[in-house]
Amino acid sequence: MRKMLQFSVFVLVVGLMVNLAGCSDGGDGDDPGPGPGPGGGGDGINWTNQASGTLTVINNVSKDMVLFQGQTPTANNILGGVRALTTRTFDISNAVTDFSLGGYIVLRGMALDEYNKNKTNLANAKIEYSAMATYGQGKNFRTEINPAYAGEYYFKVTNGGRIGIELRKDSPDGEKIGYLPALATNYALYASSSNDITIFPVYVFYSSITKNVTTIKPTSFGDSASIGPRPVTDTGVSTVRFPNDPNIQWAQIIANITYPVAFVTVTNNVANQSCRLAAASRVYFAQNGYDSVNSGQINTFEITATDVGQSMNLNMTLYGGTVTIPIKQGDSTPVIKNGYDYTVTINYSGGGWDTVSAYTATITEGSKRDVSTEISSL
């Protein structure tokens, strides 16, 4: 048997449950938010931007896309539409039952023409976009529809694992090709050309303990698969399978999990100012894809450190980077350890806006995560 897979674990922005039955499954068709309510398309789809929402979808494809919530598109779980080459924000607070607690949804998308052609049987429609997204009060999430993975070529993927897979191009940190639920067989994914694609599987699940998405990513190129998409008229298209070694058991994967990052959750209590987490000149991006934390909000960041602990000169920047507040662990420079949770709270005590001593940014170390416990408990 090929050498056992070695995996790393890190947390993304995002909320995705291993038990897909935990997904909320529909929109409110009578609500002006998600669902086939008013919104002015003449096609029963809501296209209206909802600026106060938490889910932002960037449609980089030159066709209108209709989005659905859940694994299988139906008339009852339409979130709404996003016009070609535009960005739309969705308010999904009425489309899920646990918005205040937070969680995840699976997104599926198809072209408007495809939707209109298959209204009476959406199971026959070509789904060109698939992803997962987190939600929750004050938790923003941003996702993109990539034209490279929507088109007239396709391939198939089988997920033999117990949790969902986010497929990435060329590396575990590459472009997102699509999302595959647990135990999905011969699932079709699309591409804009027949150019060969190398795919890495990134396993994702939502932890009911940490209330975050955890991902397990491969560290070996041998865990990837390569395939050439073929025209949609080709009924004999090939299928790739993950994990690509059928002898790998889930217990073996669990036994080899390590954490390459620390998890830093920032609360911004400074009025009217977004803040950025940085180390020297490097600005970190949060799990939800944004590079800042707005006033009154909370975002989680991943910081690469060491297992034994690394002294790091972290800081929070305000006023467009003109004010830099050093983050302190007590009175000292923080020591960051991989696998641990940390919280940072930035406060303003009053005084001149550009007076560094008027602010505090305090970091507190939490407990070390045990992903094997999280997985077995779900």
QUIGIDA-V27228 format. One record per pair of residues at least 12 apart in sequence whose ideal C-beta (glycine too) atoms are under 7 Angstrom apart, sorted by the first residue. I is the first residue (numbers start at 1). J is the second residue. Records with the same first field share a line. If there is no record, write none. Layout:
# QUIGIDA-V27228
I: J  J
This chain:
# QUIGIDA-V27228
1: 245  247
2: 245
4: 248  252  256
5: 218  220  223  243  248  253
6: 219  220  256
7: 216  217  218  219  253  256  257
8: 217  219  258  260
9: 214  215  216  257  258  259  371
10: 215  259  260  261  302
11: 212  213  214  263  287  300  302
12: 213  215  287
13: 134  141  286  287  288  289
14: 104  132  133  134  141  213  287  288
15: 102  103  104  134  135  206  212  213
16: 104  132  164  204  205  206  213
17: 103  104  205  206
18: 162  163  205  206  378
19: 378
20: 71  181  182
23: 70  105  106
24: 95  96  97  105
25: 69  70  77
26: 69  76  77  95
27: 69  77  78  79  95
28: 94  95
31: 94
33: 50  91  94  95
34: 79  80  90  92  95
35: 78  95
36: 78
39: 80
41: 81
43: 112  116
45: 66  78  80  81
46: 80  81
47: 80  81  83
49: 88  89
50: 89  90  91
51: 89
52: 91
53: 89  90  91  92
54: 92  135  139  140  141
55: 89  90  92  133  135  141
56: 87  89  140  142
57: 82  88  90  143  145
58: 87  142  144  145
59: 82  83  84  85  86  145
60: 85  144  145  146  147
61: 84  145  147  150
62: 84  85
63: 84  111  112
64: 81  83  84  111  112
65: 81  82  109  110  111  129  145
66: 78  81  109  110  112  115
67: 79  80  81  82  107  109
68: 108
69: 95  105  107
70: 106
71: 106  181
73: 108  110  122  125  127
74: 122
79: 92  95
81: 112
92: 135
96: 135
99: 135  136  137
100: 137
101: 136
102: 134  135  136  139  211
103: 135  136  206
104: 132  133  134  206  213
105: 133  135
106: 132  179  181
107: 130  131  132  133
108: 127  129  130
109: 127  128  129  145
110: 125  126  127  128
111: 128
114: 126
128: 150  190
129: 145  150
130: 178  179
131: 143  176  179
132: 164  179  204
134: 213
138: 297  298
139: 288
140: 288  290
141: 288
142: 288  289  290
146: 175
147: 192
148: 191  192
149: 177  178  189  190  191
150: 190  192
151: 190  191  192
152: 231  232
153: 190  191  192  193  194  229  230  231  232
154: 188  189  190  191  229  230  232  237
155: 189  227  229  230  237  238
156: 186  187  188  237  239
157: 180  187  189  239  240
158: 184  185  186  239  241
159: 180  181  182  183  184  242
160: 241  242  243
161: 182  203  242  243
162: 182  250
163: 182  203  204  205
164: 179  180  181  182  204  205
165: 180  201  202  203  242
166: 179  202  204
167: 180  199  201
168: 200  202
169: 197  198  199
170: 198
171: 200
172: 200  202  217  218
174: 200
177: 189  199
186: 239
191: 229
194: 228  229  230
196: 226  228
197: 226  227  229
198: 224  226
199: 224  225  227  240
200: 218  223  224
201: 218  223  242
202: 215  217
203: 215  216
205: 375  378
207: 374
208: 377  378
209: 374  377
210: 369  374
212: 300
214: 371  374
216: 253  257
223: 244
225: 240  242  244
227: 240
254: 372  375
257: 371  372
259: 338  339  369
260: 304  338
261: 302  303  304  338
262: 303  305  336  337  338  339  340  342
263: 300  302  341  342
264: 277  300  301  303  342  344
265: 298  300  343
266: 293  298  299  301  344
267: 298  345
268: 293  294  295  296  297  346
269: 345  346  347
270: 295  318  346  348
271: 295
272: 295
273: 295  318  319
274: 292  293  294  295
275: 292  293  316  317  318  346
276: 291  292  316  317
277: 301  314  316
278: 315  317
279: 312  313  314
280: 313
284: 301  303
286: 299  300  301
287: 300  302
303: 336
305: 336  337  338
306: 338
307: 337  338
308: 337
309: 335  336  337
310: 335  336
311: 333  335
312: 334  336
313: 333
314: 327  334
315: 327
316: 346  361
319: 353
322: 354
323: 354  356
325: 346  356  359  361
326: 361
327: 344  361  363
328: 361  362
329: 363
334: 363
339: 368  369
340: 365  366  368
341: 366  367  369
342: 363  364  365  366
343: 364  366
344: 361  362  363
345: 362
346: 359  361
347: 359  360
